[in-house]
Amino acid sequence: MSDDKKYIKGDKLKALYDQTLLCTSCGYCKSVCPAFKGTLWDHNTARSKMVLAYGLLQGDIPVDDSVVQSIFECTTCGDCMRRCPSNVKTVDVLMAARQELAGLHEVPETMELALENIEKHGNPQGEPASAREEFLPDEAKAKLRTGGDVLVFLGCVASNTDMKVTSAIFKILERAGVSYTTLGEKEPCCGFLNYLAGYDSDAFGKGLLEQIETLNPRPKMVVTPCPGCYRTLHHIYPENGVDLGLESKHILEFFDELIEKGDLTVTKKLEGNVLYHDPCDLGRHAEMYDEPRKLLSHFAEVKEFKFNRDKSHCCGGGGGLQSTNYDISSSMAKARLTEANELEGDFIVSACPACKSMFSNAASDFKKETGKKFKVRDLVEIVHKNTKGKES
C-alpha cells in the first residue's frame, strides 16, 4: 500500500449514512458475531465496523492496512442484523464499505490473488478451465453443452475441490431420467467472490447468459449445489438487471421434487444422530430453511443444532474470510463441531460445498484432539447414496 494517504470517495456509503448513525454501540452484536468470538477483538464486531464506516465516510479515517483488514474480517453471515435492536443494516453498510475500498483497489492480498485467478482462469482456485470437465462422469461428458431441460451450474468449489459432490449430482440426474446439460470448461465463475470483494458481478451474469444462449434446446431451469452461486443467480443478478430467462433453484429443491414425483425412490435411512447446519447464504440471506430439512427428512430424523435456522452460527467459510484469515474461519468451524459433540451428533449435513470443506478440515483436527469422529456430508451425497431410480 502506498505511503500517501487514501480516502474513500463515499459514493456507496453515502446512501447508508443514516444506518451508521442508527448504531448505538450497544454490543448485542458481540454475542453472535463469529469473527469476534474467533479473536475477542472488538474491532471485528459490527458496532466497530459501523463506527469505522462513519469515520471513512466523514473523511476522518484514511484507508490503510488496518482498515482493509477490519472491513474484510467478516463472514457477512448477517446474524448481527438479526440480533440488532436498532435494526441497523450492518451487512449492507459493510458491503458498501468494501465497494468503496474496491474503488481504490484496496482488498486483502490473498483475496486479490483469488480475484486474479478468476480473471485469468475463470475460478478462484487458479485451475485451468479444462479441469471443470476432468472428473465428470462419462454420461455427463456426453451431454456437455448439448442443451436440455435443466442446466447444471456446478460452481467453482464443486468443480475444482469436491469431486464427490460433482459425480453424485450427475449420477442422481441419470438415475432419475432428467434431461440435463452442463457447460463444463465454458462455465464461467458466477462472480460471487467479486461481489463479496466489493466489485460488480454483472459481467459474470452476462457471460453466463451468453453461454446459455448457445444451448439448443435452451434450458428451462438452472440448478446449482452452491448457496453462493444460488444467491448470485437467484438474487444478485436480478437485482442488478441481469435476467437469465430461466428459473433458478438450489439443487436440493430439485432433488426433493424428484422424490415427490417418484422419479427417485429412497432405499435406506441413515443410522445415528443427524444434525443439519444452515449455510448463511442459503439460510439468512435466501431464507431457505424448510426445504433442506424436508429433503433430509426422507433419509433421517433431523436433529437441530442449538443455534439453527436464522440463529445458525457460520461455518467460517463465508464472506471470503476463508481466503483472508483462515485461522479465524477455522476457529468458527471448530466451535460448530464442539456444539455438535455436545449434542452427540454423528452426521453433520449441510447443503453447501464450502461448509462441507470447512467442517471436514475441522473434523480431522477434532478427531486427533478428542477421538470423536464426525461424518460430514453434503445433502447431495445423502441423496446419491440412499436412492434409486424408477427402473433400478
C-alpha positions, 0 to 999 in steps of 0.5 A: 500500500502506498505511503500517501494517504487514501480516502474513500470517495463515499459514493456507496456509503453515502446512501447508508449514512443514516444506518451508521448513525442508527448504531448505538454501540450497544454490543448485542452484536458481540454475542453472535458475531463469529469473527469476534468470538474467533479473536475477542477483538472488538474491532471485528464486531459490527458496532466497530465496523459501523463506527469505522464506516462513519469515520471513512465516510466523514473523511476522518479515517484514511484507508490503510492496512488496518482498515482493509483488514477490519472491513474484510474480517467478516463472514457477512453471515448477517446474524448481527442484523438479526440480533440488532435492536436498532435494526441497523443494516450492518451487512449492507453498510459493510458491503458498501464499505468494501465497494468503496475500498474496491474503488481504490483497489484496496482488498486483502492480498490473498483475496486479490490473488483469488480475484486474479485467478478468476480473471485469468482462469475463470475460478478462484482456485487458479485451475485451468478451465479444462479441469471443470470437465476432468472428473465428470462422469462419462454420461455427463461428458456426453451431454456437455453443452448439448442443451436440455431441460435443466442446466447444471451450474456446478460452481467453482468449489464443486468443480475444482475441490469436491469431486464427490459432490460433482459425480453424485449430482450427475449420477442422481440426474441419470438415475432419475431420467432428467434431461440435463446439460452442463457447460463444463470448461465454458462455465464461467465463475458466477462472480460471487467472490467479486461481489463479496470483494466489493466489485460488480458481478454483472459481467459474470451474469452476462457471460453466463447468459451468453453461454446459455444462449448457445444451448439448443434446446435452451434450458428451462431451469438452472440448478446449482449445489452452491448457496453462493452461486444460488444467491448470485443467480437467484438474487444478485443478478436480478437485482442488478438487471441481469435476467437469465430467462430461466428459473433458478433453484438450489439443487436440493429443491430439485432433488426433493421434487424428484422424490415427490414425483417418484422419479427417485425412490429412497432405499435406506435411512441413515443410522445415528444422530443427524444434525443439519447446519444452515449455510448463511447464504442459503439460510439468512440471506435466501431464507431457505430453511424448510426445504433442506430439512424436508429433503433430509427428512426422507433419509433421517430424523433431523436433529437441530443444532442449538443455534439453527435456522436464522440463529445458525452460527457460520461455518467460517467459510463465508464472506471470503474470510476463508481466503483472508484469515483462515485461522479465524474461519477455522476457529468458527468451524471448530466451535460448530463441531464442539456444539455438535459433540455436545449434542452427540451428533454423528452426521453433520449435513449441510447443503453447501460445498464450502461448509462441507470443506470447512467442517471436514478440515475441522473434523480431522483436527477434532478427531486427533484432539478428542477421538470423536469422529464426525461424518460430514456430508453434503445433502447431495451425497445423502441423496446419491447414496440412499436412492434409486431410480424408477427402473433400478 
